[in-house]
Amino acid sequence: MRIMSIVVLALSSFTLAACETVQGAGQDISNAGDAIAEESREVQSDL
């Protein structure tokens, strides 16, 4: 549930930011991926 919230927030932020360049979009996607990876590490450590 928490991961889904982060994904939705990341996608919403990406949409609202409306990056003007491919490099900016790549950075946004990378940041979203980092947040998802961190959350998955937390979930795995809780198991």
C-alpha positions as CSV (number, residue, x, y, z in Angstrom):
1,M,0.0,0.0,0.0
2,R,2.8,2.4,0.9
3,I,4.7,1.6,-2.3
4,M,1.6,2.3,-4.3
5,S,1.2,5.7,-2.6
6,I,4.8,6.6,-3.5
7,V,4.3,5.6,-7.1
8,V,1.1,7.6,-7.4
9,L,2.8,10.6,-5.8
10,A,5.8,10.3,-8.1
11,L,3.7,10.0,-11.2
12,S,1.6,13.0,-10.1
13,S,4.6,15.1,-9.5
14,F,6.1,14.1,-12.8
15,T,2.8,15.1,-14.6
16,L,2.5,18.4,-12.8
17,A,6.2,19.3,-13.3
18,A,5.8,18.9,-17.1
19,C,9.6,18.7,-17.8
20,E,10.6,20.6,-20.9
21,T,13.7,18.5,-21.7
22,V,14.5,14.8,-22.0
23,Q,17.3,15.2,-19.5
24,G,14.9,16.6,-17.0
25,A,12.4,13.8,-17.6
26,G,15.2,11.3,-17.1
27,Q,16.1,12.8,-13.8
28,D,12.5,12.8,-12.6
29,I,12.1,9.1,-13.6
30,S,15.4,8.3,-11.9
31,N,14.3,10.0,-8.7
32,A,11.0,8.1,-8.7
33,G,12.9,4.9,-9.2
34,D,15.2,5.7,-6.3
35,A,12.2,6.3,-4.0
36,I,10.6,3.0,-5.1
37,A,13.9,1.1,-4.6
38,E,14.3,2.6,-1.1
39,E,10.7,1.7,-0.1
40,S,11.2,-1.9,-1.4
41,R,14.3,-2.2,0.8
42,E,12.3,-1.0,3.8
43,V,9.6,-3.6,3.1
44,Q,12.1,-6.4,2.6
45,S,13.9,-5.5,5.9
46,D,10.5,-5.6,7.7
47,L,9.9,-9.2,6.5
